[in-house]
Amino acid sequence: MSLVSEFKSFIARGNVVDLAVGVIIGGAFGKIVSSLVNDVLMPPIGLALGGVNFTELSFQLKEAAGEAAAVEIKYGTFLQAVIDFLIIALVIFMVLKGYNRLKAKPEAPVEDPAPEPSAEERLLTEIRDLLRQQRS
């Protein structure tokens, strides 16, 4: 099998296409949640904490000197990313919980009662029982 035909069969699989769609939708969903956090949730939280903008929080290791930029640890940006992650995880959890609740639950298989033995089987059973009694 040539490399091109092997690649075509790999790409044509349903799982690869589903994964690609999931990644694209996940990226778009991530942007929506990031906007929700940055533009809707964080301003009131920052205001409640005294006008703090989390993305501007940093710890300066070295001041700017001439053309060299200051060396900073931007822990506010990290906090923002952690909050984004937690909100995305919560939303995905809620969506999956709703999906699982809506998904049809498989019904327990109903066991058919054992069928009644036929007249011949009943007769053979009686004969067997009589033969056992005669041996004893």
OpenMM code with the backbone's topology and positions (N, CA, C; nanometers):
from openmm import Vec3, app, unit

residues = "MET SER LEU VAL SER GLU PHE LYS SER PHE ILE ALA ARG GLY ASN VAL VAL ASP LEU ALA VAL GLY VAL ILE ILE GLY GLY ALA PHE GLY LYS ILE VAL SER SER LEU VAL ASN ASP VAL LEU MET PRO PRO ILE GLY LEU ALA LEU GLY GLY VAL ASN PHE THR GLU LEU SER PHE GLN LEU LYS GLU ALA ALA GLY GLU ALA ALA ALA VAL GLU ILE LYS TYR GLY THR PHE LEU GLN ALA VAL ILE ASP PHE LEU ILE ILE ALA LEU VAL ILE PHE MET VAL LEU LYS GLY TYR ASN ARG LEU LYS ALA LYS PRO GLU ALA PRO VAL GLU ASP PRO ALA PRO GLU PRO SER ALA GLU GLU ARG LEU LEU THR GLU ILE ARG ASP LEU LEU ARG GLN GLN ARG SER".split()
positions = [
    Vec3(0.0858, -0.1170, 0.0000),
    Vec3(0.0000, 0.0000, 0.0000),
    Vec3(0.0905, 0.1234, 0.0000),
    Vec3(0.0603, 0.2155, -0.0867),
    Vec3(0.1437, 0.3350, -0.0964),
    Vec3(0.1129, 0.4309, 0.0183),
    Vec3(0.2026, 0.5211, 0.0413),
    Vec3(0.1877, 0.6176, 0.1493),
    Vec3(0.0632, 0.7047, 0.1285),
    Vec3(0.0383, 0.7435, 0.0042),
    Vec3(-0.0762, 0.8300, -0.0254),
    Vec3(-0.2077, 0.7568, 0.0011),
    Vec3(-0.2187, 0.6321, -0.0467),
    Vec3(-0.3435, 0.5590, -0.0259),
    Vec3(-0.3629, 0.5244, 0.1222),
    Vec3(-0.2557, 0.4975, 0.1934),
    Vec3(-0.2653, 0.4710, 0.3366),
    Vec3(-0.3109, 0.5958, 0.4112),
    Vec3(-0.2590, 0.7112, 0.3703),
    Vec3(-0.3010, 0.8377, 0.4314),
    Vec3(-0.4480, 0.8652, 0.4022),
    Vec3(-0.4928, 0.8368, 0.2802),
    Vec3(-0.6336, 0.8583, 0.2435),
    Vec3(-0.7252, 0.7710, 0.3294),
    Vec3(-0.6875, 0.6451, 0.3500),
    Vec3(-0.7722, 0.5583, 0.4310),
    Vec3(-0.7731, 0.6035, 0.5775),
    Vec3(-0.6613, 0.6579, 0.6250),
    Vec3(-0.6539, 0.7096, 0.7613),
    Vec3(-0.7461, 0.8302, 0.7779),
    Vec3(-0.7403, 0.9219, 0.6831),
    Vec3(-0.8219, 1.0433, 0.6896),
    Vec3(-0.9701, 1.0122, 0.6728),
    Vec3(-1.0027, 0.9102, 0.5939),
    Vec3(-1.1423, 0.8780, 0.5660),
    Vec3(-1.2125, 0.8126, 0.6845),
    Vec3(-1.1389, 0.7685, 0.7837),
    Vec3(-1.2016, 0.7083, 0.9008),
    Vec3(-1.2921, 0.8091, 0.9690),
    Vec3(-1.4018, 0.7607, 1.0223),
    Vec3(-1.4966, 0.8477, 1.0907),
    Vec3(-1.4396, 0.9101, 1.2155),
    Vec3(-1.3545, 0.8373, 1.2867),
    Vec3(-1.3006, 0.8894, 1.4128),
    Vec3(-1.2145, 1.0125, 1.3905),
    Vec3(-1.1367, 1.0144, 1.2825),
    Vec3(-1.0488, 1.1282, 1.2559),
    Vec3(-1.1320, 1.2519, 1.2240),
    Vec3(-1.2362, 1.2340, 1.1448),
    Vec3(-1.3228, 1.3469, 1.1096),
    Vec3(-1.3944, 1.3983, 1.2345),
    Vec3(-1.4457, 1.3065, 1.3167),
    Vec3(-1.5131, 1.3478, 1.4407),
    Vec3(-1.4181, 1.4233, 1.5324),
    Vec3(-1.2938, 1.3761, 1.5419),
    Vec3(-1.1949, 1.4435, 1.6249),
    Vec3(-1.1655, 1.5835, 1.5726),
    Vec3(-1.1527, 1.5971, 1.4422),
    Vec3(-1.1256, 1.7284, 1.3831),
    Vec3(-1.2405, 1.8252, 1.4117),
    Vec3(-1.3621, 1.7779, 1.3966),
    Vec3(-1.4788, 1.8625, 1.4252),
    Vec3(-1.4796, 1.9013, 1.5728),
    Vec3(-1.4474, 1.8060, 1.6612),
    Vec3(-1.4441, 1.8344, 1.8045),
    Vec3(-1.3403, 1.9384, 1.8405),
    Vec3(-1.2232, 1.9295, 1.7770),
    Vec3(-1.1168, 2.0268, 1.8049),
    Vec3(-1.1587, 2.1664, 1.7588),
    Vec3(-1.2188, 2.1752, 1.6423),
    Vec3(-1.2619, 2.3060, 1.5896),
    Vec3(-1.3704, 2.3663, 1.6779),
    Vec3(-1.4687, 2.2867, 1.7131),
    Vec3(-1.5765, 2.3368, 1.7988),
    Vec3(-1.5221, 2.3711, 1.9375),
    Vec3(-1.4286, 2.2886, 1.9886),
    Vec3(-1.3683, 2.3165, 2.1182),
    Vec3(-1.2930, 2.4481, 2.1195),
    Vec3(-1.2216, 2.4775, 2.0101),
    Vec3(-1.1501, 2.6057, 2.0009),
    Vec3(-1.2453, 2.7237, 2.0029),
    Vec3(-1.3540, 2.7119, 1.9280),
    Vec3(-1.4529, 2.8198, 1.9256),
    Vec3(-1.5205, 2.8329, 2.0623),
    Vec3(-1.5494, 2.7207, 2.1242),
    Vec3(-1.6127, 2.7224, 2.2557),
    Vec3(-1.5193, 2.7854, 2.3586),
    Vec3(-1.3905, 2.7557, 2.3484),
    Vec3(-1.2923, 2.8150, 2.4389),
    Vec3(-1.2889, 2.9667, 2.4269),
    Vec3(-1.3005, 3.0178, 2.3040),
    Vec3(-1.3029, 3.1630, 2.2841),
    Vec3(-1.4265, 3.2251, 2.3483),
    Vec3(-1.5398, 3.1576, 2.3356),
    Vec3(-1.6639, 3.2090, 2.3947),
    Vec3(-1.6506, 3.2148, 2.5464),
    Vec3(-1.5990, 3.1082, 2.6059),
    Vec3(-1.5860, 3.1053, 2.7520),
    Vec3(-1.4824, 3.2061, 2.7984),
    Vec3(-1.3723, 3.2206, 2.7244),
    Vec3(-1.2722, 3.3211, 2.7618),
    Vec3(-1.3320, 3.4610, 2.7584),
    Vec3(-1.4131, 3.4890, 2.6583),
    Vec3(-1.4799, 3.6186, 2.6524),
    Vec3(-1.5764, 3.6348, 2.7692),
    Vec3(-1.6479, 3.5280, 2.8028),
    Vec3(-1.7395, 3.5338, 2.9166),
    Vec3(-1.6626, 3.5680, 3.0448),
    Vec3(-1.5499, 3.5016, 3.0636),
    Vec3(-1.4717, 3.5254, 3.1852),
    Vec3(-1.4117, 3.6650, 3.1838),
    Vec3(-1.3427, 3.7008, 3.0739),
    Vec3(-1.2719, 3.8294, 3.0677),
    Vec3(-1.3647, 3.9492, 3.0641),
    Vec3(-1.4741, 3.9391, 2.9909),
    Vec3(-1.5578, 4.0558, 2.9656),
    Vec3(-1.6818, 4.0655, 3.0544),
    Vec3(-1.7256, 3.9523, 3.1109),
    Vec3(-1.8490, 3.9539, 3.1894),
    Vec3(-1.8231, 3.9256, 3.3378),
    Vec3(-1.7470, 3.8219, 3.3665),
    Vec3(-1.7306, 3.7822, 3.5061),
    Vec3(-1.6208, 3.8586, 3.5800),
    Vec3(-1.5063, 3.8777, 3.5168),
    Vec3(-1.3925, 3.9361, 3.5877),
    Vec3(-1.4085, 4.0847, 3.6209),
    Vec3(-1.4713, 4.1670, 3.5368),
    Vec3(-1.4871, 4.3079, 3.5777),
    Vec3(-1.5616, 4.3254, 3.7097),
    Vec3(-1.6762, 4.2593, 3.7319),
    Vec3(-1.7406, 4.2762, 3.8629),
    Vec3(-1.6578, 4.2186, 3.9777),
    Vec3(-1.5876, 4.1075, 3.9530),
    Vec3(-1.5034, 4.0494, 4.0578),
    Vec3(-1.3892, 4.1450, 4.0910),
    Vec3(-1.3267, 4.2022, 3.9885),
    Vec3(-1.2204, 4.2997, 4.0110),
    Vec3(-1.2709, 4.4224, 4.0832),
    Vec3(-1.3910, 4.4675, 4.0473),
    Vec3(-1.4514, 4.5831, 4.1135),
    Vec3(-1.4795, 4.5519, 4.2601),
    Vec3(-1.5293, 4.4319, 4.2874),
    Vec3(-1.5585, 4.3926, 4.4253),
    Vec3(-1.4299, 4.3830, 4.5084),
    Vec3(-1.3187, 4.3536, 4.4433),
    Vec3(-1.1910, 4.3432, 4.5137),
    Vec3(-1.1137, 4.4747, 4.5132),
    Vec3(-1.1802, 4.5827, 4.4814),
    Vec3(-1.1162, 4.7143, 4.4881),
    Vec3(-1.0554, 4.7587, 4.3569),
    Vec3(-1.1157, 4.7224, 4.2463),
    Vec3(-1.0685, 4.7682, 4.1151),
    Vec3(-0.9467, 4.6930, 4.0638),
    Vec3(-0.9263, 4.5708, 4.1075),
    Vec3(-0.8107, 4.4925, 4.0651),
    Vec3(-0.8381, 4.4306, 3.9286),
    Vec3(-0.7429, 4.4482, 3.8361),
    Vec3(-0.7477, 4.3799, 3.7072),
    Vec3(-0.6480, 4.2656, 3.7168),
    Vec3(-0.6976, 4.1434, 3.7153),
    Vec3(-0.6124, 4.0277, 3.7391),
    Vec3(-0.4988, 4.0160, 3.6388),
    Vec3(-0.5233, 4.0503, 3.5140),
    Vec3(-0.4190, 4.0344, 3.4119),
    Vec3(-0.3025, 4.1301, 3.4335),
    Vec3(-0.3224, 4.2343, 3.5106),
    Vec3(-0.2143, 4.3295, 3.5365),
    Vec3(-0.1342, 4.2961, 3.6619),
    Vec3(-0.1752, 4.1959, 3.7362),
    Vec3(-0.1026, 4.1579, 3.8573),
    Vec3(0.0284, 4.0900, 3.8183),
    Vec3(0.1365, 4.1382, 3.8756),
    Vec3(0.2668, 4.0791, 3.8440),
    Vec3(0.3642, 4.1081, 3.9581),
    Vec3(0.4718, 4.0326, 3.9579),
    Vec3(0.5788, 4.0522, 4.0547),
    Vec3(0.7037, 4.0875, 3.9751),
    Vec3(0.7554, 4.2062, 3.9964),
    Vec3(0.8685, 4.2536, 3.9169),
    Vec3(1.0002, 4.2040, 3.9758),
    Vec3(1.0761, 4.1311, 3.8924),
    Vec3(1.2067, 4.0805, 3.9350),
    Vec3(1.3173, 4.1817, 3.9076),
    Vec3(1.3045, 4.2518, 3.7941),
    Vec3(1.4070, 4.3501, 3.7560),
    Vec3(1.3374, 4.4638, 3.6824),
    Vec3(1.3709, 4.5853, 3.7185),
    Vec3(1.3103, 4.7021, 3.6543),
    Vec3(1.3645, 4.7192, 3.5128),
    Vec3(1.2878, 4.7911, 3.4329),
    Vec3(1.3306, 4.8194, 3.2963),
    Vec3(1.4519, 4.9107, 3.3006),
    Vec3(1.5473, 4.8799, 3.2144),
    Vec3(1.6689, 4.9612, 3.2073),
    Vec3(1.6942, 4.9941, 3.0605),
    Vec3(1.6775, 5.1206, 3.0266),
    Vec3(1.6998, 5.1627, 2.8882),
    Vec3(1.6011, 5.0947, 2.7939),
    Vec3(1.6532, 5.0212, 2.6972),
    Vec3(1.5689, 4.9522, 2.5995),
    Vec3(1.5244, 4.8150, 2.6483),
    Vec3(1.5866, 4.7637, 2.7527),
    Vec3(1.5514, 4.6318, 2.8054),
    Vec3(1.4214, 4.6415, 2.8853),
    Vec3(1.3306, 4.5494, 2.8571),
    Vec3(1.2016, 4.5480, 2.9257),
    Vec3(1.2196, 4.4931, 3.0675),
    Vec3(1.1247, 4.5248, 3.1509),
    Vec3(1.1276, 4.4754, 3.2884),
    Vec3(1.1047, 4.3247, 3.2881),
    Vec3(1.1651, 4.2580, 3.3835),
    Vec3(1.1460, 4.1138, 3.3999),
    Vec3(1.0402, 4.0959, 3.5077),
    Vec3(0.9278, 4.0320, 3.4686),
    Vec3(0.8150, 4.0189, 3.5597),
    Vec3(0.7623, 3.8756, 3.5599),
    Vec3(0.7100, 3.8368, 3.6737),
    Vec3(0.6322, 3.7135, 3.6835),
    Vec3(0.4866, 3.7578, 3.6829),
    Vec3(0.4162, 3.7269, 3.5772),
    Vec3(0.2782, 3.7741, 3.5600),
    Vec3(0.1806, 3.6704, 3.6144),
    Vec3(0.1697, 3.6665, 3.7455),
    Vec3(0.0822, 3.5680, 3.8084),
    Vec3(-0.0652, 3.6012, 3.7872),
    Vec3(-0.0979, 3.7248, 3.7571),
    Vec3(-0.2368, 3.7620, 3.7284),
    Vec3(-0.2871, 3.6955, 3.6013),
    Vec3(-0.2014, 3.6892, 3.5001),
    Vec3(-0.2388, 3.6219, 3.3761),
    Vec3(-0.2593, 3.4735, 3.4021),
    Vec3(-0.1740, 3.4159, 3.4869),
    Vec3(-0.1888, 3.2749, 3.5232),
    Vec3(-0.3201, 3.2522, 3.5973),
    Vec3(-0.3525, 3.3411, 3.6930),
    Vec3(-0.4796, 3.3287, 3.7654),
    Vec3(-0.5981, 3.3364, 3.6695),
    Vec3(-0.5880, 3.4250, 3.5723),
    Vec3(-0.6933, 3.4389, 3.4724),
    Vec3(-0.7097, 3.3084, 3.3941),
    Vec3(-0.5978, 3.2460, 3.3555),
    Vec3(-0.6037, 3.1197, 3.2812),
    Vec3(-0.6633, 3.0086, 3.3665),
    Vec3(-0.6293, 3.0065, 3.4960),
    Vec3(-0.6863, 2.9054, 3.5853),
    Vec3(-0.8369, 2.9249, 3.5984),
    Vec3(-0.8811, 3.0487, 3.6118),
    Vec3(-1.0249, 3.0767, 3.6217),
    Vec3(-1.0948, 3.0378, 3.4925),
    Vec3(-1.0338, 3.0693, 3.3770),
    Vec3(-1.0892, 3.0279, 3.2479),
    Vec3(-1.1065, 2.8763, 3.2441),
    Vec3(-1.0018, 2.8041, 3.2848),
    Vec3(-1.0062, 2.6585, 3.2816),
    Vec3(-1.1176, 2.6048, 3.3700),
    Vec3(-1.1281, 2.6570, 3.4917),
    Vec3(-1.2301, 2.6077, 3.5844),
    Vec3(-1.3708, 2.6321, 3.5310),
    Vec3(-1.3914, 2.7469, 3.4699),
    Vec3(-1.5241, 2.7760, 3.4152),
    Vec3(-1.5527, 2.6870, 3.2942),
    Vec3(-1.4530, 2.6670, 3.2072),
    Vec3(-1.4717, 2.5783, 3.0920),
    Vec3(-1.5014, 2.4365, 3.1407),
    Vec3(-1.4274, 2.3898, 3.2400),
    Vec3(-1.4503, 2.2555, 3.2932),
    Vec3(-1.5902, 2.2433, 3.3528),
    Vec3(-1.6350, 2.3455, 3.4245),
    Vec3(-1.7685, 2.3433, 3.4830),
    Vec3(-1.8760, 2.3397, 3.3747),
    Vec3(-1.8607, 2.4217, 3.2722),
    Vec3(-1.9600, 2.4254, 3.1644),
    Vec3(-1.9637, 2.2916, 3.0904),
    Vec3(-1.8478, 2.2350, 3.0609),
    Vec3(-1.8453, 2.1058, 2.9917),
    Vec3(-1.9086, 1.9985, 3.0801),
    Vec3(-1.8802, 2.0015, 3.2103),
    Vec3(-1.9412, 1.9062, 3.3024),
    Vec3(-2.0930, 1.9182, 3.2992),
    Vec3(-2.1433, 2.0411, 3.3028),
    Vec3(-2.2884, 2.0613, 3.3019),
    Vec3(-2.3507, 2.0158, 3.1698),
    Vec3(-2.2827, 2.0442, 3.0570),
    Vec3(-2.3347, 2.0010, 2.9270),
    Vec3(-2.3396, 1.8490, 2.9199),
    Vec3(-2.2325, 1.7828, 2.9626),
    Vec3(-2.2299, 1.6362, 2.9586),
    Vec3(-2.3310, 1.5753, 3.0553),
    Vec3(-2.3494, 1.6383, 3.1699),
    Vec3(-2.4483, 1.5894, 3.2646),
    Vec3(-2.5885, 1.5987, 3.2038),
    Vec3(-2.6185, 1.7093, 3.1386),
    Vec3(-2.7472, 1.7239, 3.0712),
    Vec3(-2.7632, 1.6259, 2.9561),
    Vec3(-2.6564, 1.6059, 2.8811),
    Vec3(-2.6602, 1.5112, 2.7701),
    Vec3(-2.6865, 1.3696, 2.8197),
    Vec3(-2.6173, 1.3303, 2.9256),
    Vec3(-2.6375, 1.1957, 2.9792),
    Vec3(-2.7771, 1.1781, 3.0357),
    Vec3(-2.8337, 1.2833, 3.0899),
    Vec3(-2.9693, 1.2760, 3.1431),
    Vec3(-3.0704, 1.2618, 3.0294),
    Vec3(-3.0456, 1.3280, 2.9166),
    Vec3(-3.1380, 1.3210, 2.8035),
    Vec3(-3.1227, 1.1932, 2.7223),
    Vec3(-3.0041, 1.1363, 2.7292),
    Vec3(-2.9780, 1.0156, 2.6516),
    Vec3(-3.0710, 0.9049, 2.6986),
    Vec3(-3.1271, 0.8343, 2.6029),
    Vec3(-3.2223, 0.7284, 2.6366),
    Vec3(-3.1528, 0.6196, 2.7161),
    Vec3(-3.2143, 0.5865, 2.8283),
    Vec3(-3.1588, 0.4798, 2.9107),
    Vec3(-3.2030, 0.3471, 2.8520),
    Vec3(-3.1098, 0.2534, 2.8381),
    Vec3(-3.1503, 0.1235, 2.7837),
    Vec3(-3.2385, 0.0503, 2.8849),
    Vec3(-3.3462, -0.0045, 2.8354),
    Vec3(-3.4367, -0.0770, 2.9224),
    Vec3(-3.3772, -0.2122, 2.9546),
    Vec3(-3.4042, -0.2569, 3.0733),
    Vec3(-3.3556, -0.3896, 3.1137),
    Vec3(-3.4254, -0.4942, 3.0283),
    Vec3(-3.3494, -0.5906, 2.9806),
    Vec3(-3.4135, -0.6918, 2.8968),
    Vec3(-3.5146, -0.7721, 2.9779),
    Vec3(-3.6309, -0.7899, 2.9196),
    Vec3(-3.7365, -0.8642, 2.9852),
    Vec3(-3.7144, -1.0116, 2.9537),
    Vec3(-3.6997, -1.0893, 3.0611),
    Vec3(-3.6778, -1.2316, 3.0408),
    Vec3(-3.8119, -1.2996, 3.0176),
    Vec3(-3.8140, -1.3799, 2.9140),
    Vec3(-3.9345, -1.4562, 2.8855),
    Vec3(-3.9412, -1.5715, 2.9845),
    Vec3(-4.0602, -1.5953, 3.0370),
    Vec3(-4.0708, -1.7096, 3.1276),
    Vec3(-4.0423, -1.8384, 3.0491),
    Vec3(-3.9935, -1.9358, 3.1209),
    Vec3(-3.9620, -2.0628, 3.0541),
    Vec3(-4.0896, -2.1170, 2.9910),
    Vec3(-4.0798, -2.1597, 2.8666),
    Vec3(-4.2016, -2.2102, 2.8016),
    Vec3(-4.2481, -2.3401, 2.8685),
    Vec3(-4.3773, -2.3587, 2.8656),
    Vec3(-4.4359, -2.4807, 2.9218),
    Vec3(-4.3862, -2.6000, 2.8411),
    Vec3(-4.3513, -2.7080, 2.9083),
    Vec3(-4.3094, -2.8258, 2.8312),
    Vec3(-4.4272, -2.8822, 2.7514),
    Vec3(-4.3934, -2.9372, 2.6387),
    Vec3(-4.4987, -2.9939, 2.5530),
    Vec3(-4.5534, -3.1210, 2.6176),
    Vec3(-4.6608, -3.1687, 2.5619),
    Vec3(-4.7235, -3.2901, 2.6160),
    Vec3(-4.6268, -3.4081, 2.6098),
    Vec3(-4.5493, -3.4164, 2.5020),
    Vec3(-4.4524, -3.5258, 2.4885),
    Vec3(-4.3447, -3.5167, 2.5968),
    Vec3(-4.2950, -3.3947, 2.6229),
    Vec3(-4.1921, -3.3771, 2.7247),
    Vec3(-4.2458, -3.4130, 2.8625),
    Vec3(-4.3705, -3.3746, 2.8923),
    Vec3(-4.4311, -3.4085, 3.0212),
    Vec3(-4.4441, -3.5596, 3.0370),
    Vec3(-4.4853, -3.6253, 2.9298),
    Vec3(-4.4998, -3.7705, 2.9324),
    Vec3(-4.3653, -3.8389, 2.9533),
    Vec3(-4.2617, -3.7885, 2.8830),
    Vec3(-4.1282, -3.8464, 2.8993),
    Vec3(-4.0746, -3.8227, 3.0399),
    Vec3(-4.1055, -3.7083, 3.0968),
    Vec3(-4.0626, -3.6789, 3.2330),
    Vec3(-4.1299, -3.7745, 3.3321),
    Vec3(-4.2584, -3.8010, 3.3130),
    Vec3(-4.3297, -3.8945, 3.4004),
    Vec3(-4.2708, -4.0346, 3.3897),
    Vec3(-4.2402, -4.0761, 3.2660),
    Vec3(-4.1806, -4.2082, 3.2450),
    Vec3(-4.0456, -4.2154, 3.3148),
    Vec3(-3.9642, -4.1122, 3.3029),
    Vec3(-3.8335, -4.1091, 3.3678),
    Vec3(-3.8483, -4.1197, 3.5193),
    Vec3(-3.9428, -4.0448, 3.5736),
    Vec3(-3.9633, -4.0464, 3.7188),
    Vec3(-4.0090, -4.1834, 3.7656),
    Vec3(-4.0989, -4.2511, 3.6864),
    Vec3(-4.1454, -4.3845, 3.7226),
    Vec3(-4.0306, -4.4856, 3.7189),
    Vec3(-3.9435, -4.4727, 3.6181),
    Vec3(-3.8301, -4.5635, 3.6080),
    Vec3(-3.7341, -4.5437, 3.7272),
    Vec3(-3.7156, -4.4228, 3.7709),
    Vec3(-3.6312, -4.3962, 3.8872),
    Vec3(-3.6900, -4.4579, 4.0125),
    Vec3(-3.8232, -4.4478, 4.0254),
    Vec3(-3.8901, -4.5050, 4.1424),
    Vec3(-3.8772, -4.6573, 4.1453),
    Vec3(-3.8840, -4.7197, 4.0268),
    Vec3(-3.8747, -4.8657, 4.0202),
    Vec3(-3.7341, -4.9129, 4.0564),
    Vec3(-3.6311, -4.8368, 4.0258),
    Vec3(-3.4934, -4.8743, 4.0587),
    Vec3(-3.4664, -4.8627, 4.2087),
    Vec3(-3.5326, -4.7721, 4.2735),
    Vec3(-3.5047, -4.7494, 4.4147),
    Vec3(-3.5706, -4.8500, 4.5037),
] * unit.nanometer
topology = app.Topology()
chain = topology.addChain("A")
for resn in residues:
    res = topology.addResidue(resn, chain)
    for name in ("N", "CA", "C"):
        topology.addAtom(name, app.Element.getBySymbol(name[0]), res)
